[in-house]
């Protein structure tokens, strides 16, 4: 395959403006494409907003990001990129012309590639920043790009105007820190200054990083990152194609090279994803055959959406091993965007999404369908708050146990799960509620563990007998700091479970149940928030002055198992309305089901 860098002379500003206009028409209209081969631009400009005048430089960001966890760091990096804080020279993608004889016909494809690896900052002070593949994919999707294949990396290296030597550094524990990224970035800059003192920023650079790439091997190696490159010569790369690292691995040697999805095939506009998926044309871009999905966010199964009785329900799979159900009112599209509330509900151990949603029980039905009724309780919340768009998001872990899921996968995936589902509603800027029953509380604590602080969009946390994993050292300060922000609320439901027996054995230890853990949380928070206590109907209500912090602790004098009863008896309703003007207005916590006529 021939690889030729396509150079085109610059036209006048007037002609360039006309070219951009005609190109826009070509990409959105089937009319007038006969002139496409004459109108291929000499650059592809990234569709990104202009950075603020107060945007931080690369060296400033290196200091800001160094102390953060990878998850928090990447959340901030993605925000910086979305705000346009990237060097101007990086935004102008360079064309490369690729040709191949396919079935006795010469095919010519022009692609547009970033001149350098993804960077933060200005032209004068920028930092090449590696990312995990999922966050890199989020950025690529936002910028209408994709990541390269192994063949594309070779093609970019062959076409590069400036070729650098790899600069390996000692593989220490520090290699995953931003300070190490900055050191390697400086090594690259020193080499550029030494070898190319008149380097014109914006030229196509290659050889100085390994690439995070797309590969067919990811189908059989889920939750991995694929890396390739760091060329020493056109036919020799230090790093062969490798999928041995977990998807969370990010080190100084990685780079994110983006390629515009839009290209020109034989002079006609095309989408590179279609080229990669084609059994014949894929040869232009892939040496592994066709790629059905040119993305790291590969769904294991398609989404399934149905609508009935004024509701839309969508089922989808999220890797690794999470099943998701999104239920919303069909009237939500007419509501103000700022009134959207995403209610994340992590399922209790042993319960499916269908059982958690609940239904009218019929003879022979499994009893699990009648113990939570989260769908009906959500309908109640919508009915009582007609101006609010409550979107219910149910999260089911494979094996029906969030504690077991966390033991297998760790905590770092959980903020990513919440963030990606939240992104579906990014235009509405929704508030977020984290809720869970029983073992579902494990997801909430995993979220806290993996976050340096609770994000500002989280406005309420609700534990429905779900505080088993609370730990003073790990969680107290984060919850306290979060509650000191205006507009945040915490509701904790628990019952005295430490003396309850089943088949002659206590169901929890003296310190292992929610009775102990919830009171421990209460005691920890009391240092910052003065509480009052009132007892009525066997329930101790612990509240702060404005009632936005509440602990409802059932004393359980009969030593019954009240684990699911707390959810069934308006538990979700109260945990979402506590501290608001609607608290116990049309319902009573631990009273009769206020939502019974809404069960379907």
GUMAR-475362 format. One record per residue (C-alpha): residue in one letter; x, y, z. Coordinates in nm, 2 decimals. Layout:
# GUMAR-475362
   vexpa       c1       c2       c3
       a        X        Y        Z
...
# end
This chain:
# GUMAR-475362
   vexpa       c1       c2       c3
       x     0.00     0.00     0.00
       x     0.13     0.34    -0.09
       x     0.14     0.60     0.18
       x     0.17     0.96     0.06
       x     0.13     1.28     0.25
       x    -0.11     1.50     0.06
       x     0.00     1.86     0.04
       x    -0.23     2.13    -0.08
       x    -0.16     2.49    -0.14
       x    -0.34     2.75     0.07
       x    -0.61     2.94    -0.11
       x    -0.74     3.29    -0.03
       x    -0.95     3.34     0.28
       x    -1.26     3.41     0.06
       x    -1.21     3.08    -0.13
       x    -1.15     2.89     0.19
       x    -1.48     3.02     0.33
       x    -1.66     2.91     0.02
       x    -1.49     2.57     0.04
       x    -1.60     2.52     0.41
       x    -1.96     2.61     0.31
       x    -1.97     2.37     0.02
       x    -1.80     2.10     0.22
       x    -2.08     2.13     0.48
       x    -2.34     2.09     0.21
       x    -2.15     1.79     0.08
       x    -2.16     1.62     0.41
       x    -2.53     1.67     0.48
       x    -2.67     1.65     0.13
       x    -2.65     1.39    -0.15
       x    -2.68     1.67    -0.41
       x    -2.37     1.82    -0.57
       x    -2.12     1.55    -0.46
       x    -1.99     1.53    -0.82
       x    -1.74     1.81    -0.72
       x    -1.62     1.64    -0.40
       x    -1.28     1.54    -0.53
       x    -1.21     1.91    -0.60
       x    -1.31     2.03    -0.26
       x    -1.13     1.80    -0.02
       x    -0.99     2.05     0.24
       x    -0.62     2.08     0.33
       x    -0.71     2.05     0.70
       x    -1.00     1.91     0.92
       x    -1.08     2.14     1.21
       x    -1.19     1.98     1.53
       x    -1.54     2.07     1.63
       x    -1.46     2.21     1.97
       x    -1.54     2.54     2.15
       x    -1.27     2.81     2.20
       x    -1.09     2.79     2.54
       x    -1.16     3.06     2.80
       x    -0.90     3.33     2.84
       x    -0.86     3.20     3.20
       x    -0.80     2.84     3.09
       x    -0.51     2.68     3.28
       x    -0.18     2.60     3.10
       x    -0.03     2.26     3.06
       x     0.22     2.30     3.34
       x    -0.05     2.44     3.58
       x    -0.27     2.14     3.50
       x     0.01     1.90     3.56
       x     0.04     2.03     3.92
       x    -0.34     2.03     3.97
       x    -0.39     1.68     3.85
       x    -0.09     1.50     4.00
       x    -0.25     1.43     4.34
       x    -0.58     1.31     4.21
       x    -0.69     0.95     4.17
       x    -0.70     0.83     3.80
       x    -1.08     0.84     3.80
       x    -1.10     1.20     3.93
       x    -0.81     1.31     3.72
       x    -0.97     1.18     3.40
       x    -1.30     1.34     3.49
       x    -1.13     1.68     3.51
       x    -0.92     1.61     3.19
       x    -1.24     1.53     3.00
       x    -1.40     1.85     3.12
       x    -1.09     2.06     3.02
       x    -1.11     1.91     2.67
       x    -1.48     1.96     2.63
       x    -1.42     2.33     2.74
       x    -1.17     2.37     2.45
       x    -0.86     2.38     2.66
       x    -0.63     2.22     2.39
       x    -0.35     2.38     2.18
       x    -0.47     2.56     1.87
       x    -0.22     2.37     1.65
       x    -0.36     2.04     1.77
       x    -0.71     2.13     1.64
       x    -0.60     2.13     1.27
       x    -0.59     1.76     1.16
       x    -0.36     1.68     0.87
       x    -0.47     1.48     0.56
       x    -0.30     1.15     0.46
       x    -0.38     0.99     0.13
       x    -0.40     0.61     0.13
       x    -0.43     0.39    -0.18
       x    -0.48     0.02    -0.23
       x    -0.57    -0.21    -0.52
       x    -0.88    -0.39    -0.41
       x    -1.04    -0.64    -0.65
       x    -0.85    -0.50    -0.94
       x    -0.96    -0.14    -0.87
       x    -0.75     0.13    -0.71
       x    -0.92     0.27    -0.40
       x    -0.81     0.61    -0.27
       x    -0.89     0.72     0.09
       x    -0.81     1.05     0.24
       x    -0.81     1.05     0.62
       x    -0.75     1.34     0.86
       x    -0.53     1.28     1.17
       x    -0.43     1.48     1.47
       x    -0.08     1.63     1.42
       x     0.02     1.52     1.77
       x    -0.11     1.32     2.06
       x    -0.40     1.47     2.27
       x    -0.28     1.76     2.48
       x    -0.40     2.01     2.73
       x    -0.31     2.38     2.74
       x    -0.20     2.64     2.49
       x     0.04     2.64     2.20
       x     0.31     2.79     2.43
       x     0.25     2.56     2.73
       x     0.09     2.22     2.67
       x     0.09     1.87     2.82
       x     0.05     1.55     2.62
       x    -0.19     1.36     2.84
       x    -0.26     0.98     2.82
       x    -0.61     0.85     2.91
       x    -0.78     0.52     2.98
       x    -0.95     0.39     2.66
       x    -1.31     0.45     2.78
       x    -1.24     0.82     2.86
       x    -1.04     0.85     2.54
       x    -1.34     0.71     2.36
       x    -1.57     0.96     2.52
       x    -1.34     1.24     2.40
       x    -1.33     1.08     2.05
       x    -1.70     1.06     2.03
       x    -1.74     1.42     2.15
       x    -1.50     1.54     1.88
       x    -1.65     1.32     1.60
       x    -1.33     1.11     1.59
       x    -1.21     0.76     1.64
       x    -0.88     0.60     1.76
       x    -0.64     0.44     1.50
       x    -0.59     0.08     1.42
       x    -0.24    -0.08     1.41
       x    -0.23    -0.02     1.03
       x    -0.33     0.34     1.07
       x    -0.05     0.40     1.33
       x     0.20     0.26     1.07
       x     0.05     0.49     0.80
       x     0.07     0.79     1.02
       x     0.44     0.72     1.10
       x     0.52     0.67     0.73
       x     0.35     1.01     0.65
       x     0.50     1.21     0.94
       x     0.69     1.52     0.86
       x     0.87     1.51     1.20
       x     0.99     1.18     1.33
       x     1.11     1.15     1.69
       x     1.30     0.87     1.86
       x     1.12     0.68     2.15
       x     1.22     0.81     2.49
       x     1.16     0.52     2.74
       x     1.19     0.61     3.10
       x     1.24     0.39     3.41
       x     0.93     0.17     3.47
       x     0.88     0.26     3.83
       x     0.56     0.30     4.04
       x     0.57     0.67     3.94
       x     0.51     0.60     3.58
       x     0.13     0.63     3.62
       x     0.14     0.97     3.78
       x     0.09     1.30     3.60
       x     0.43     1.43     3.73
       x     0.59     1.14     3.53
       x     0.37     1.23     3.22
       x     0.51     1.59     3.25
       x     0.87     1.47     3.27
       x     0.82     1.26     2.96
       x     0.65     1.55     2.78
       x     0.96     1.76     2.86
       x     1.19     1.49     2.71
       x     0.98     1.51     2.39
       x     1.00     1.89     2.38
       x     1.38     1.88     2.44
       x     1.42     1.63     2.15
       x     1.21     1.85     1.92
       x     1.41     2.16     2.01
       x     1.74     1.98     1.95
       x     1.65     1.80     1.63
       x     1.40     2.04     1.48
       x     1.48     2.39     1.60
       x     1.26     2.54     1.34
       x     0.97     2.31     1.40
       x     0.65     2.46     1.28
       x     0.38     2.35     1.53
       x     0.10     2.17     1.35
       x     0.33     1.95     1.15
       x     0.26     1.58     1.17
       x     0.47     1.42     1.45
       x     0.52     1.05     1.52
       x     0.74     0.81     1.70
       x     0.73     0.96     2.05
       x     0.44     0.76     2.21
       x     0.27     0.43     2.20
       x    -0.08     0.45     2.06
       x    -0.40     0.33     2.22
       x    -0.55     0.15     1.93
       x    -0.86    -0.03     1.80
       x    -0.83    -0.40     1.74
       x    -1.04    -0.70     1.67
       x    -0.87    -0.87     1.96
       x    -1.08    -0.66     2.20
       x    -1.38    -0.88     2.12
       x    -1.21    -1.17     2.31
       x    -1.03    -0.95     2.56
       x    -1.30    -0.73     2.72
       x    -1.20    -0.47     2.98
       x    -0.85    -0.44     2.83
       x    -0.66    -0.16     2.66
       x    -0.48    -0.23     2.33
       x    -0.15    -0.05     2.27
       x     0.09    -0.05     1.98
       x     0.37     0.15     1.84
       x     0.67     0.36     1.96
       x     0.84     0.32     1.63
       x     1.22     0.30     1.59
       x     1.18     0.27     1.21
       x     0.90     0.24     0.96
       x     0.90    -0.14     0.99
       x     1.00    -0.17     1.35
       x     0.79    -0.08     1.66
       x     0.91    -0.13     2.02
       x     0.56    -0.22     2.13
       x     0.38    -0.49     1.93
       x     0.01    -0.50     1.95
       x    -0.07    -0.59     2.31
       x    -0.39    -0.63     2.50
       x    -0.25    -0.76     2.83
       x    -0.32    -0.44     3.04
       x    -0.65    -0.39     3.22
       x    -0.86    -0.10     3.08
       x    -0.77     0.11     3.39
       x    -0.40     0.10     3.31
       x    -0.25     0.44     3.20
       x     0.12     0.52     3.19
       x     0.35     0.79     3.06
       x     0.43     0.61     2.74
       x     0.07     0.60     2.61
       x    -0.07     0.86     2.37
       x    -0.42     0.93     2.23
       x    -0.40     1.00     1.86
       x    -0.74     1.09     1.72
       x    -0.85     1.05     1.36
       x    -1.16     1.23     1.22
       x    -1.45     1.00     1.14
       x    -1.51     1.19     0.82
       x    -1.29     1.11     0.52
       x    -1.30     1.10     0.14
       x    -1.32     0.77    -0.04
       x    -1.24     0.81    -0.41
       x    -1.33     1.18    -0.38
       x    -1.66     1.12    -0.20
       x    -1.74     1.20     0.17
       x    -1.74     0.88     0.38
       x    -1.74     0.77     0.74
       x    -1.43     0.57     0.84
       x    -1.64     0.35     1.06
       x    -1.82     0.23     0.75
       x    -1.48     0.17     0.57
       x    -1.35    -0.03     0.87
       x    -1.67    -0.25     0.88
       x    -1.66    -0.32     0.50
       x    -1.52    -0.67     0.42
       x    -1.32    -0.54     0.13
       x    -1.25    -0.17     0.19
       x    -1.13    -0.24     0.55
       x    -0.79    -0.32     0.39
       x    -0.73     0.05     0.36
       x    -0.73     0.09     0.74
       x    -0.70    -0.25     0.90
       x    -0.46    -0.54     0.88
       x    -0.70    -0.76     1.09
       x    -1.00    -0.76     0.86
       x    -1.32    -0.57     0.93
       x    -1.41    -0.41     1.26
       x    -1.78    -0.42     1.32
       x    -1.76    -0.16     1.61
       x    -1.48     0.09     1.59
       x    -1.50     0.19     1.95
       x    -1.40     0.09     2.30
       x    -1.76     0.13     2.41
       x    -1.88    -0.19     2.25
       x    -2.23    -0.29     2.37
       x    -2.26    -0.66     2.45
       x    -2.62    -0.65     2.33
       x    -2.84    -0.38     2.17
       x    -3.06    -0.16     2.38
       x    -3.42    -0.26     2.40
       x    -3.68     0.01     2.45
       x    -4.05    -0.02     2.50
       x    -4.33     0.23     2.58
       x    -4.66     0.16     2.76
       x    -4.90     0.35     2.98
       x    -4.71     0.68     2.96
       x    -4.37     0.53     3.04
       x    -4.06     0.44     2.83
       x    -3.84     0.16     2.96
       x    -3.50     0.09     2.82
       x    -3.28    -0.21     2.90
       x    -2.91    -0.21     2.82
       x    -2.59    -0.39     2.92
       x    -2.29    -0.21     3.06
       x    -1.96    -0.37     3.08
       x    -1.83    -0.51     3.30
       x    -2.13    -0.73     3.41
       x    -2.39    -0.46     3.48
       x    -2.75    -0.47     3.36
       x    -2.93    -0.14     3.34
       x    -3.29    -0.04     3.32
       x    -3.40     0.32     3.26
       x    -3.76     0.41     3.32
       x    -3.90     0.76     3.25
       x    -4.23     0.93     3.18
       x    -4.31     0.99     2.82
       x    -4.41     1.35     2.93
       x    -4.05     1.42     3.03
       x    -3.96     1.58     2.70
       x    -4.20     1.86     2.78
       x    -4.05     1.94     3.12
       x    -3.78     2.20     3.19
       x    -3.43     2.05     3.15
       x    -3.32     2.18     3.49
       x    -3.58     1.98     3.67
       x    -3.45     1.64     3.56
       x    -3.35     1.41     3.84
       x    -3.16     1.09     3.78
       x    -3.26     0.84     4.05
       x    -2.99     0.57     4.06
       x    -3.12     0.27     4.25
       x    -2.88    -0.02     4.32
       x    -3.06    -0.35     4.36
       x    -3.06    -0.55     4.68
       x    -2.88    -0.89     4.68
       x    -3.07    -1.17     4.51
       x    -3.32    -0.95     4.32
       x    -3.35    -0.89     3.95
       x    -3.46    -0.56     3.79
       x    -3.80    -0.70     3.71
       x    -3.85    -0.81     4.07
       x    -3.74    -0.47     4.19
       x    -3.97    -0.28     3.96
       x    -4.26    -0.50     4.10
       x    -4.60    -0.59     3.97
       x    -4.95    -0.70     4.07
       x    -4.89    -1.04     4.21
       x    -5.07    -1.33     4.05
       x    -5.10    -1.69     4.18
       x    -4.77    -1.87     4.15
       x    -4.56    -1.55     4.12
       x    -4.23    -1.52     4.30
       x    -4.27    -1.33     4.62
       x    -3.97    -1.10     4.52
       x    -4.21    -0.91     4.29
       x    -4.40    -0.78     4.58
       x    -4.14    -0.65     4.83
       x    -4.01    -0.32     4.68
       x    -4.24    -0.19     4.41
       x    -3.99     0.07     4.30
       x    -4.17     0.14     3.98
       x    -4.49     0.22     4.16
       x    -4.31     0.43     4.42
       x    -4.14     0.63     4.14
       x    -4.48     0.69     3.98
       x    -4.60     0.83     4.31
       x    -4.30     1.06     4.32
       x    -4.38     1.18     3.96
       x    -4.74     1.23     4.05
       x    -4.66     1.44     4.36
       x    -4.40     1.64     4.18
       x    -4.56     1.72     3.84
       x    -4.29     1.97     3.75
       x    -4.00     1.73     3.80
       x    -3.87     1.47     3.55
       x    -3.78     1.18     3.77
       x    -3.58     0.93     3.57
       x    -3.54     0.59     3.74
       x    -3.21     0.40     3.67
       x    -3.20     0.05     3.81
       x    -2.85    -0.11     3.84
       x    -2.83    -0.49     3.86
       x    -2.49    -0.65     3.91
       x    -2.41    -0.99     3.75
       x    -2.47    -1.25     4.02
       x    -2.72    -1.02     4.19
       x    -2.48    -0.90     4.44
       x    -2.30    -0.56     4.44
       x    -2.06    -0.66     4.72
       x    -1.95    -0.96     4.51
       x    -1.93    -0.75     4.20
       x    -1.70    -0.50     4.38
       x    -1.48    -0.78     4.51
       x    -1.43    -0.89     4.15
       x    -1.41    -0.56     3.97
       x    -1.31    -0.31     4.23
       x    -1.45     0.04     4.28
       x    -1.30     0.25     4.00
       x    -1.56     0.14     3.75
       x    -1.86     0.27     3.95
       x    -1.81     0.65     3.90
       x    -1.76     0.57     3.53
       x    -2.09     0.38     3.52
       x    -2.28     0.66     3.69
       x    -2.10     0.92     3.47
       x    -2.17     0.74     3.14
       x    -2.54     0.69     3.22
       x    -2.56     1.05     3.33
       x    -2.41     1.16     3.00
       x    -2.73     1.04     2.82
       x    -2.90     1.34     2.98
       x    -2.62     1.59     2.97
       x    -2.83     1.84     2.78
       x    -3.07     1.85     3.07
       x    -2.79     1.90     3.33
       x    -2.97     1.66     3.57
       x    -2.93     1.63     3.94
       x    -2.82     1.29     4.07
       x    -2.97     1.08     4.35
       x    -2.77     0.77     4.47
       x    -3.00     0.52     4.63
       x    -2.99     0.15     4.71
       x    -3.16    -0.12     4.92
       x    -2.97    -0.38     5.12
       x    -2.65    -0.49     4.93
       x    -2.72    -0.21     4.68
       x    -2.57     0.03     4.93
       x    -2.24    -0.13     4.85
       x    -2.24     0.04     4.51
       x    -2.28     0.38     4.69
       x    -1.99     0.32     4.91
       x    -1.78     0.19     4.62
       x    -1.87     0.52     4.45
       x    -1.74     0.71     4.75
       x    -1.42     0.50     4.77
       x    -1.33     0.57     4.41
       x    -1.41     0.95     4.42
       x    -1.18     1.21     4.59
       x    -1.50     1.40     4.67
       x    -1.87     1.35     4.60
       x    -1.94     1.54     4.27
       x    -2.15     1.85     4.29
       x    -2.43     1.70     4.07
       x    -2.51     1.45     4.34
       x    -2.78     1.63     4.55
       x    -2.92     1.34     4.75
       x    -2.80     1.00     4.89
       x    -3.05     0.76     5.03
       x    -2.97     0.43     5.21
       x    -3.27     0.20     5.24
       x    -3.14    -0.04     5.51
       x    -2.81    -0.03     5.32
       x    -2.53     0.10     5.53
       x    -2.35    -0.23     5.59
       x    -2.02    -0.10     5.43
       x    -2.00     0.23     5.61
       x    -1.65     0.30     5.74
       x    -1.57     0.61     5.95
       x    -1.22     0.65     5.82
       x    -1.31     0.62     5.45
       x    -1.65     0.78     5.43
       x    -1.71     1.03     5.72
       x    -1.52     1.33     5.59
       x    -1.65     1.29     5.23
       x    -2.01     1.28     5.34
       x    -1.95     1.57     5.58
       x    -1.79     1.79     5.32
       x    -2.07     1.71     5.08
       x    -2.34     1.78     5.33
       x    -2.19     2.12     5.40
       x    -2.28     2.23     5.04
       x    -2.62     2.39     5.00
       x    -2.89     2.17     4.83
       x    -2.76     1.83     4.95
       x    -2.97     1.58     5.15
       x    -2.91     1.25     5.32
       x    -3.17     1.00     5.43
       x    -3.09     0.67     5.62
       x    -3.34     0.40     5.70
       x    -3.25     0.12     5.93
       x    -3.39    -0.11     6.19
       x    -3.25    -0.29     6.50
       x    -3.12    -0.60     6.35
       x    -2.85    -0.71     6.59
       x    -3.07    -0.93     6.80
       x    -3.29    -1.08     6.52
       x    -3.26    -1.45     6.47
       x    -3.34    -1.69     6.18
       x    -3.34    -2.06     6.24
       x    -3.19    -2.00     6.58
       x    -2.90    -1.79     6.46
       x    -2.85    -1.41     6.46
       x    -2.87    -1.27     6.10
       x    -2.59    -1.01     6.16
       x    -2.31    -0.97     6.42
       x    -2.32    -0.69     6.68
       x    -2.13    -0.45     6.45
       x    -2.22    -0.60     6.11
       x    -2.57    -0.48     6.05
       x    -2.73    -0.15     5.95
       x    -2.84    -0.07     6.31
       x    -2.48    -0.04     6.42
       x    -2.35     0.12     6.10
       x    -2.63     0.37     6.07
       x    -2.59     0.49     6.43
       x    -2.21     0.51     6.37
       x    -2.27     0.73     6.08
       x    -2.51     0.94     6.28
       x    -2.26     0.98     6.56
       x    -1.98     1.07     6.32
       x    -2.20     1.34     6.16
       x    -2.32     1.48     6.48
       x    -1.98     1.65     6.53
       x    -2.06     1.88     6.24
       x    -2.44     1.88     6.24
       x    -2.64     1.92     6.56
       x    -2.92     1.66     6.57
       x    -3.25     1.63     6.76
       x    -3.42     1.30     6.83
       x    -3.79     1.22     6.86
       x    -3.94     0.88     6.91
       x    -4.29     0.77     6.79
       x    -4.44     0.45     6.67
       x    -4.12     0.25     6.75
       x    -3.92     0.48     6.52
       x    -3.64     0.71     6.64
       x    -3.62     1.01     6.41
       x    -3.28     1.19     6.41
       x    -3.28     1.51     6.21
       x    -3.08     1.83     6.18
       x    -3.24     2.18     6.20
       x    -3.36     2.20     5.84
       x    -3.44     1.82     5.82
       x    -3.23     1.76     5.51
       x    -3.03     1.51     5.71
       x    -3.25     1.23     5.85
       x    -3.19     0.89     6.02
       x    -3.51     0.69     6.07
       x    -3.42     0.41     6.31
       x    -3.68     0.14     6.38
       x    -3.63     0.00     6.73
       x    -3.79    -0.33     6.64
       x    -3.91    -0.44     6.99
       x    -4.06    -0.76     6.85
       x    -3.73    -0.86     6.69
       x    -3.88    -0.91     6.34
       x    -3.70    -0.91     6.01
       x    -3.79    -0.57     5.88
       x    -3.53    -0.56     5.60
       x    -3.76    -0.54     5.30
       x    -4.06    -0.39     5.49
       x    -3.87    -0.06     5.52
       x    -3.86    -0.04     5.14
       x    -4.21    -0.16     5.09
       x    -4.37     0.08     5.34
       x    -4.30     0.39     5.13
       x    -3.93     0.37     5.19
       x    -3.82     0.50     4.86
       x    -4.08     0.77     4.86
       x    -3.97     0.91     5.20
       x    -3.60     0.89     5.12
       x    -3.66     1.11     4.82
       x    -3.90     1.36     4.98
       x    -3.75     1.39     5.33
       x    -3.67     1.75     5.41
       x    -3.89     1.89     5.14
       x    -4.24     2.05     5.17
       x    -4.38     1.72     5.05
       x    -4.24     1.52     5.34
       x    -4.52     1.29     5.47
       x    -4.79     1.49     5.30
       x    -4.96     1.22     5.09
       x    -4.79     0.92     5.26
       x    -4.65     0.81     5.59
       x    -4.32     0.63     5.62
       x    -4.37     0.28     5.76
       x    -4.74     0.33     5.70
       x    -4.98     0.18     5.44
       x    -4.86     0.17     5.08
       x    -4.94     0.51     4.94
       x    -4.87     0.39     4.59
       x    -5.09     0.08     4.58
       x    -5.31     0.20     4.29
       x    -5.00     0.27     4.09
       x    -4.88    -0.10     4.09
       x    -4.92    -0.25     3.74
# end
